[in-house]
Amino acid sequence: SENELRCCYEIFVRGEKYLKYSARSPTLVYGDLEWLGDEDTHHLYARENLRRLHNVCEKEMGFTPEIVVSCGTRMTAKGLKNSYHFVFINLYTEKCDDIKQLFLPETLRTGVEDDLKEFDLAVYATTQQYRMPLCTKRGSDVPLRRINTNLKDPEDDLTAKFEDDVLAVILPSLVTVFDKTEPTMHLLKPWTLVSKPEP
C-alpha cells in the first residue's frame, strides 16, 4: 500500500544507506559510471552512455529500455568524483555477474579514438552494497538524485529535478524491488551481447 511504501521510504532512505543483496539473486540491470576530474556540469558523458545503452538494447536485443539515471557527483579526498547510476526498470538478470556484458567497453565503444568514460565493472561482486536513492556516501552530504524525466528517451538532457518525497520517482531505482513476470520485463541472458571474458 502507499502507506507501507512511505514507511519504507522514511526508514531506509537518507543518510548513508545501502541495499545489500547476493550477486546470485535476480536483480534489475544497473550500471555505475564514475570518474575523477572536472565536474561534467552538462552530463555529457552520462548522456552519451545513455544514448549508446538505448542503441544496444534496441538493435541487439529488440526492445526499448526504460532507464533511471541518477547523479551523486561529489568531492572526495582524491578530488571531484563524477558519479552516475543507471537502473533499467524493464531489464533484469538472474545473477548480477551477467550484467557486465552490457557495460563492457567493447559493447559500448564505436571506435578506437572513442573518448567515453567507462563503467565500473568491479561493482558486480559476490555481495553487493547498492546505494539507495537520496542517500549519501560516507563523508559526503551529496545525495544520489534522479535527473532524467522520460525513461524511454535516449536524448534526455539529464536536468530534471524532483521533490525528494515523491515515491513514484524513488522506487524505480531500487534494483531488487521488481516483478519479473510483468509483460514489459525483459531478461538479459548470460553473455548474449559479447563473449564472456576469460577469468
C-alpha positions in Angstrom: 0.0 0.0 0.0 1.0 3.6 -0.3 1.4 3.9 3.5 3.6 0.9 3.7 5.8 2.2 0.9 6.0 5.6 2.6 7.1 3.8 5.8 9.9 2.0 4.0 10.9 5.3 2.4 11.1 7.0 5.8 13.1 4.1 7.4 15.6 3.4 4.6 16.4 6.5 2.6 18.6 9.5 3.6 21.9 9.3 5.2 24.4 6.6 4.5 22.1 3.8 3.5 22.8 0.8 1.2 20.8 -2.1 0.0 22.8 -5.4 0.4 22.0 -8.4 -1.7 23.5 -11.5 -3.2 25.1 -11.3 -6.6 23.4 -14.7 -7.4 19.9 -13.2 -6.9 17.7 -11.8 -9.7 18.2 -8.1 -10.0 17.4 -5.2 -12.3 20.2 -4.3 -14.6 22.2 -1.4 -13.3 25.5 0.4 -14.1 27.8 2.6 -12.1 29.6 5.3 -14.0 32.3 7.2 -12.0 35.5 9.1 -12.8 37.7 11.7 -11.1 38.1 15.1 -12.9 36.4 18.4 -13.6 32.7 18.4 -13.0 30.7 17.4 -16.1 28.1 20.1 -15.5 26.2 19.3 -18.7 26.3 15.5 -18.1 27.9 15.0 -21.5 29.5 11.6 -20.8 26.4 10.3 -19.0 24.2 11.4 -21.9 26.4 9.7 -24.5 26.4 6.5 -22.5 22.6 6.7 -22.2 22.3 7.0 -26.0 24.6 4.0 -26.5 22.8 1.9 -24.0 19.5 2.6 -25.7 21.1 1.7 -29.1 22.4 -1.6 -27.8 19.1 -2.6 -26.3 17.1 -1.6 -29.4 19.4 -3.0 -32.1 20.9 -6.1 -30.3 18.0 -7.1 -28.1 15.0 -5.7 -29.8 13.3 -3.7 -27.1 13.2 -0.1 -25.8 14.8 0.2 -22.4 13.4 2.3 -19.6 16.4 3.7 -17.7 16.5 5.8 -14.5 19.6 8.0 -14.4 20.7 9.4 -11.0 23.6 11.7 -10.2 25.7 11.9 -7.0 28.7 13.9 -8.1 30.7 14.9 -5.0 34.1 16.0 -3.6 36.3 13.2 -2.3 39.8 13.0 -0.7 41.2 12.4 -4.2 39.3 15.2 -5.9 35.9 15.7 -7.5 34.2 12.4 -8.5 31.6 12.5 -11.2 29.1 9.8 -10.2 26.0 8.3 -12.0 23.8 5.3 -11.6 21.8 3.8 -14.4 19.0 1.4 -13.5 17.0 -0.4 -16.2 13.4 -0.9 -14.8 12.4 -3.3 -17.6 15.5 -5.4 -17.9 16.7 -7.9 -15.3 19.2 -10.8 -14.9 19.1 -14.0 -12.8 22.5 -13.1 -11.3 24.3 -9.8 -11.5 27.5 -11.2 -13.0 25.6 -11.4 -16.3 25.2 -7.6 -16.3 28.9 -6.9 -17.1 28.4 -7.7 -20.8 26.2 -4.7 -21.3 28.7 -2.2 -19.8 31.9 -3.7 -21.3 33.9 -1.2 -23.4 33.6 -3.4 -26.4 29.9 -3.3 -26.1 29.6 0.5 -26.0 32.5 1.9 -27.8 32.2 2.8 -31.5 35.9 3.4 -32.5 39.5 3.4 -31.3 39.5 7.1 -30.8 36.3 7.0 -28.8 36.6 9.2 -25.7 34.0 7.5 -23.5 34.1 7.2 -19.7 33.9 3.5 -18.7 31.5 1.9 -16.2 32.9 0.4 -13.0 32.7 -3.4 -13.6 34.0 -4.1 -10.1 30.6 -3.5 -8.6 29.3 -6.9 -9.7 31.0 -8.7 -6.8 29.8 -11.7 -4.7 27.9 -9.5 -2.2 26.6 -6.2 -3.4 26.0 -3.0 -1.5 23.9 -0.7 -3.6 23.5 2.9 -2.6 19.8 3.8 -2.3 18.3 6.9 -3.8 18.6 10.1 -1.9 21.4 8.6 0.2 25.0 9.8 0.6 28.4 8.3 0.5 30.4 8.3 3.8 31.9 11.8 4.5 29.6 13.5 1.9 26.4 15.4 2.1 25.5 15.0 -1.6 22.6 12.6 -2.1 22.0 10.4 -5.1 19.2 12.0 -7.1 17.3 11.1 -10.2 18.0 13.5 -13.1 16.0 12.2 -16.1 12.4 12.8 -16.9 11.4 10.3 -19.7 12.9 6.9 -19.0 12.5 5.9 -22.7 14.2 8.9 -24.2 17.8 8.4 -25.2 18.2 12.1 -25.8 17.1 13.2 -22.3 19.3 16.2 -21.2 19.5 14.9 -17.6 18.5 18.2 -16.0 15.3 17.0 -14.3 14.6 18.0 -10.6 12.1 16.2 -8.4 10.8 16.7 -4.8 12.5 14.2 -2.5 9.3 12.6 -1.2 7.8 11.5 -4.5 7.7 7.8 -4.3 7.0 7.2 -8.0 10.4 8.9 -8.7 12.3 7.0 -6.0 11.0 3.4 -6.2 12.2 2.5 -9.7 15.8 3.0 -8.5 15.5 0.1 -6.1 17.2 -2.7 -8.0 15.7 -5.6 -6.0 12.1 -4.3 -6.0 10.5 -5.6 -9.2 8.2 -8.2 -10.7 9.9 -10.2 -13.5 6.5 -11.6 -14.6 5.5 -8.1 -15.8 4.8 -8.2 -19.6 7.1 -5.3 -20.2 10.1 -7.0 -18.4 13.0 -8.4 -20.4 15.7 -10.9 -19.4 19.3 -10.2 -20.1 20.5 -13.7 -20.7 24.0 -14.8 -19.9 26.5 -13.4 -22.4 24.2 -12.7 -25.3 26.0 -9.5 -26.3 29.7 -10.3 -26.2 31.8 -13.4 -25.5 32.4 -13.9 -21.8 35.9 -12.7 -20.9 38.5 -15.1 -19.7 38.7 -15.3 -15.9 
